[in-house]
């Protein structure tokens, strides 16, 4: 038995047990952005408006199912192997949005606010990720 985010591949090969271990909080996302970009984000009124911003996400076997979802919905997504590189590239302006779990962003901002005061949490824009966390049993379907 494992606990991980859902994906098409996992759903095809494993038997999911849908139980909200974190009461659904794993699926809620808010954006870490550069503070100077807040006025641009304040003008976002639609999904098309939001697509004007590029997104940075984790890559590989970390289970970042948001990458597939964002790309499918027309977002420009760059992936990097670790969180620290993502924070650095966001601050450098290599992408505009670092989408984080709603309970991660405040902690990560607090940890970095002195070194990177240009980081900002856009609390007005958030979304519910399609992905959810499930327990999976290794078994034949």
Buried (B, 14 or more C-beta within 10 A) or exposed (E): EEEBBBBEEBEEEBBBEEEEEEEEEBBBBBBBBBEEBEEBBEEBEEEEEBBEBBBBBBBEEBBBBBBBBBBEEEBBBBBBEEBEEBBBBBBEEBBBBBBBBBEBBBEBBEEBEEEBEBBBBBEEBBBEBEBBBBBBEEEEE
